[in-house]
Amino acid sequence: MTRSRHAVSRLGLTLASLLLIPAALAAAPAAERQAQLEHLLLQACAPCHGLRMTGGLGPALTRDALAGKPRDSLIATVTHGRPGTAMPGWKALLDEQDIAWLVDLLLQGYPKP
């Protein structure tokens, strides 16, 4: 009986630790798709946000500029755009996983110095 309790306890700890993995990491696109998304970031986002994401027509998307902004809000902006601005919504071309990955890339500091 003690052995099975330990096994159940270990299983519970394992499951609990899996819940701590951020959803974006668990659902990261394949490496080839990540490269495509980085290319898209440079081709489609850089014209407004700058090659180094320091701003231009659109606001800066640097790690410092995004600090404190809710991830869900940033995902919503990329998904639906900003009415009345040049920021388009990307939901017709990118799925939720792609958008979340791009937002996380920016939150981590893209491009790397």
N, C-alpha and C positions, 0 to 999 in steps of 0.2 A: 504494500500500500504506500509506503514512504517513497519508494522508487517512482511510482506512477505520479505521485504528487509533485516530485521534483521535475519529472518530465513535463507535466502540465505547466508548472511554474516557468520552466525554461521556454516552453512554447509561447506562453503568455508574454514573457519578456521579449522574445524574438518578434512577435507580432507588434508589440508596443513600439519597439525600436523602428520597425518598418513604417509605422505611422508618422514617425518624426522626419522621415525623408521628405524634403519638399516635393510637392506635386510636379513642379517643373523638371526636377532632376529625374524623377521616376518616369516621366513621359517625354524625355528629351528626344528630339528628332535624330535620325541616323546621321552619321558624320557627313555623308554626301549632301543630305538636305541642309545641314548646318552651314556648309560651305555655300550652298545656293542662297540661303537666307542672308548670310553675311554679304554676298555679292549684291543682293537686292537692297540691303541697307545702304550700301555705297552708291548704287545706281538710282534708287528711288527716294531715299531719305536725305542723303548728303546735299542734293541741290538746294534744299531749304534749310537744313539743320547744320550744314557745313561738313567738310570731309572729316573733321575731328569731332564732330557733333557739338561744336562750341557755339552754334547759333548762326543765324543769318536772317532770312525771311521768317523762318520758324525759330522757336526758342532753343536754347542750348539743351542738349540731351546728355550732358556729362553726368558722371556719378554724383558730383557735388550739386549740380542743378536739379537732379532728381531725388536727392536725399530728402526723406520725409514725405515724399509723395506716395500715396497708397498704390501698391502694385495693381490692385483691381481697377483703380481709376485709370492708370496708364494703359492697361489692357483694353479697357473700354474705349479710350481715345484712339488707340490704333485700330480697334475693331470697327468703330462707328464714325471715326473722324471727328472734326470740330466744325459744326455748322457755322457759316459766316466767316470761315477762314480758308486758307489754302490746304488745310489738313484733310485729306480724303480718308474715308473708311476703307479698310483692307479686307473686310470679311468675305468679299466676293472672290478674292484671290488667295487668301491664306486661311488655314483652319485655326482653331483655338490653340492647338499645340504649338504651331508655328509662331503665332502672335505672342503667346506666353514666353516662348524661348527668346524671341527678339527683345521683349521687355526685360527679361532677366539678364540678357547680355548687356543691355544698356545700364541696368542697375548695378552690374558688377564692374562697370567701367569699360566702355568700348569707345574707341579703339584703345588697346593697351598701349601705354607709353613706350 
